């Protein structure tokens, strides 16, 4: 870990000598605004390795992004290097189309203990449900952030993350097929317990998600990046740009379908990504990411 090289990658120039919430939050915010959530490797004929050196080289040196097991694994290394108390946790992501959670753990997140308080740090969920700040691990308390109001609800040792959504204004309704914004005000995101996990427990999941024919990440090519006031996402050929709280507690959602010849330029200009191998977009799954 070359901490200065990592900080250059995320354009962080602040202090890091104090192990406090302000520093943790600042580093975290820089990470999510610089490093995309993406699974493009799967659709370029590359494998996603659950290996710190490979992940560091991919995200820091090649200026790529990654999914949860890459982003949060790298973040854990950064924060441990700085001296933070880090624990791996495993969660099961909620699938609204089936109204159920995943059967097995399919998401890696971090618990950070600071001054006797626990916080959830998750820099690898992406899309419109990406946290912008660490969340204190307390049940039933709204924790407003720029993307919306998040909260944890604890029941019998199981913790649930929820997001209260704003209304959305979609000027170009003709290309929107998955937004059910009027019916869905509060969205469940995932559930987890506080059982400490080891990175080895995620190896099977890491392999399954990039090879199973019905995996969301096999059936959709995804690249999303948090911006200063919202999010941009390329799913298949669909480019979605959201501006949070555009007006009167409403998010602006702009959607455009791209031609094949626009993909490479869009990845470079919108996400700062240049791929080594040929990328084949795909969007076969009906599962909604918004």
ABEGO torsion letter per residue (X at the ends): XBAAAAAAAAGBABBAABBBAAAAAAAAAAAAAABBBBAAAAAAGBBBBBBAAAAAAAAAAAGBBBBAAAAAAAAAAAAAAAGBBBBBBBBBBBBAAAGBBBABBABBBBBBBBGGBBBBBBAAAEEAABBABBBBBBBGBBBBBAAEBBBBBBBGGBBBBBBBBBBBBBABAAABAABBAAABABBBABBBBABBBBAAAAAAAAAAAAABAABAAAABBBBBBBBAAEBBBBBEABBBBBBBGABGGBBBBBBBBBBAAAAAAAAAAAAGBBBABBBBBBBABABBAX
